[in-house]
Amino acid sequence: MSTPHGTSVIFDLDGTLVDSEPNYYEAGRRLLARRGTTDFTWEVHARFIGISTRETLMALRERYGIEAPLDELLAEKNRLYLELAGASTEVFPEMRKFAERLHAEGTPMIVASGSSRTAIDAVLACTGLDALITAVVSADEVPHGKPAPDVFLEAARRIGAAPADCVVLEDAPAGATAAHAAGMRCIAVPYVDGTDTDPAFATAGLLFPGGQSEFTARAAYDWLAQRPARP
């Protein structure tokens, strides 16, 4: 069984393809600790999963009363993150299998992420995913990050696909909302425990409530193959 002709796949990166959230949390913790904030917890970090790095820092800057310019904070967090990511970034095994199968069949794929372009490229390179997925778009390159549809619409434009012919893989409610707003089908693999009941995931065509522990390349592929892109 092969994927339908004309279907393109858009992957979110962090929490979907790779387990990078622990590195993002640690980078944020170190960044804030340098500025006297010691109560930045994983629970606070988790509220911003799926939101772009820039928009996350805007909110944290206000929350903790940090006076440093946003661009300075962004550059520093990216440096901290890249140090951590280069040392250890895990690809979810079933996601790698899924990407490998799609790549082998010539299915167009692109990563659309809220991370900076530098961070995206570095993670794809250090994990070897750059051999499978060569097209990339960062939320920094569009007017609005998720839950706005901008990054997914730009991804479709870059690979020459109509939104209705695209399937998005996402782990966060904001990403599922963005996919729906873009007019795209969505495979949802929640990263944060308990978020599978978020109303945003009700719009997904395929939901794995247990997240990565439940996701399999075969189940995702079979669903993709059985559902034509459009009449």
N, C-alpha and C positions, 0 to 999 in steps of 0.2 A: 504494500500500500504506500503510495507516495503522497506528499503534501499537495494541496490543490494548486494548480497553475495560477500564478499571480499573487499568492499570499506572501507577505513580507512580515518579518518578526522583529519587534522592537523590545530590547531588553533594558530594564532598569539595571543599574550596576550594584549599588550598595544594598546589601541585604537580600538581593535577588540572585545575582550571579556569584557574588563573593560575600564572605562574612567579614565585611570591613567595619561594621559598626563598633566593635570593641576598640579598634584603632582610632576611629573618629572620636569616640568618647574620651579616650586617653589623651588625644591631642587637645581636645577642648578643656579637659581637666587641667593639663599642664599650662595651657594658655591662660586660663582664669586664675590659677594658683599664683602665677607670676605677677598678677595684679591684685593679689590679696583676697581672692574669693576661694574659700575652701569647702563650700557646701554644695558644689556642683556634683550631683549624684547621677547614677545611671537612669533613675526614674525621670529626672529632669531632661536628660539627653534623649530619652525615648520619646518624649513629646514632640521632638523635632525630626524624628526619622521620616524620611520622605520629603522633607523640606530642603531647599537648596542651602549650601553652606553660607552664602552671602546673607540670605534672609534669616537663617538661624542666628548668625552673629549679630545681625541688626537687633533681633529680639533679646539676645543675651546681653548685649551692650546696654540696652535700656533697663533690663531686669536688674543688673548688678551695678548700674551707675558707672560704667566704665567710660572714661573720657577719651581714650585713644581713638584715633580716626579708624573708621571701618576698614579702609583699604589696608591699613597697617595690621589690624587684627587678622584680616583675611590672609595676608601674605604670611604672617607668622604661623597661623594654624595650618596652612598648606605645607609649610616647611616641616612642622612637627609631624603632621600626618604622613608625609612622604618618607620621613625617617622610619616611622613605624611600619608603614606599608611595605617598604622595600625589604624589611627584615622578615615579615611574616604576613601573608595574606592568603587565606584559604578560599579556594573555589568550591562551591557546593558540588559534590560529585555527580549527582543526577543532573544538575544544570549543565555541567561540562558535557555529559553524555548527550544531552538534548542539543546543545549547540554543535557538537561534533556531527550528529546525524543530519541536522539541517545544513551544515556546511558541506557535507559530503554530497548532498542532493542539489546543492546550488541555490538553496533558499536565501533570498536577500535578508541580511541581518544588520542591525545597527544598535549601538548602545546610546540611550538617552538618559542622562543622569543630572542630578542636582549638584554634583561635585564639579570642581574646576576642571578645565580641559587638561591641565597639567597632571592633576591627580588621576583622572580617568586613564590617560595614556600610560602613566607609570604603572597603574594596577594591571592594565591589560598586558603590558610588556612583562612584568615580573611574574605573572601567572601563566603566560603563554597563550592567553586568550586572544592576543592580537593576531595570532595565526589563523584564527577562526572568524573574528569580527574586526573588520578594518575600518568601518564607518562609525563615526562618533559625533554626538552633539551634546554640549553642556548647557545647563540652564543659564549660565553666564552669557551665552550667545543669543538669548532671546529676551524679549521685554519682561516676561513674568515666568517665575518658576511654578512647579506644581503647588496647588491643585489646578492652576490654569493649564490649558491644553497646549500652550505655545511650544514646549520642547518636543512633544510628540508630533505636532504638525510639521515642525521644522525637520524632524527626523524623516518623516514620510516624504517631504519635499526633496531631501538630499538623496534619497535612494529611488526617487521617481515613482513612488507608490501613492495610490489614492488612499485616504484615510480608511475607507470602508474595506480595503484589502489588507489592512494591517492588524496584527495581533500583538498586544502588549503583555509582557510579563512583569508583574509588579508585586512588591511586598508590603506596601504602605497604603493606607486609605487615601492619602493625598494623591498618590499615583493612580489608583483605581478611578478616582474622581476625574483626574486629568485625561485618562484614556477614554472614559465615557464622554466627556465634553468634546473630545477630539473626533468622536464618531467611530471609535475603534473597539474591536473586541478585546477582552482582557482575560488572561489567566492569572489568578491571584494566589499568591503563596505568602500568607501573612508572616512577618518576621517577629513581631511582638506578640507574646502569648495573650490570648483573650481578645485580640482585635478582630478575629474572624467574624464576630457578630456586628462589626461596625457597618452601618447602613451603606457606606461607600462600596463595600465588597458585594452588596446585593446586586450591583450592576455587572459583576463579572460573569463571563460566560462559563468559566470553569474555576471553581474555588477549592483549594486544598486547605481545609480548616486547621489541620495540624501543622501547617507550614512546611518547612524543608524536610521534616521527618516523615511527612506523608507524600510529598511530591516525588513522582517518578518520571523519567524521560519518556517511558513508554506510554503512560497515561496521557501526558501532555501531547505527545505526538499523535496518538490515536484520535484524540479529540480534534486536533488540528486537521488531521486527514479526513475526518468524517464530516467536517463542516465546511462547505464551500465558501470561498471568500465572499461571493455575492452572485446572484443569478446571472 
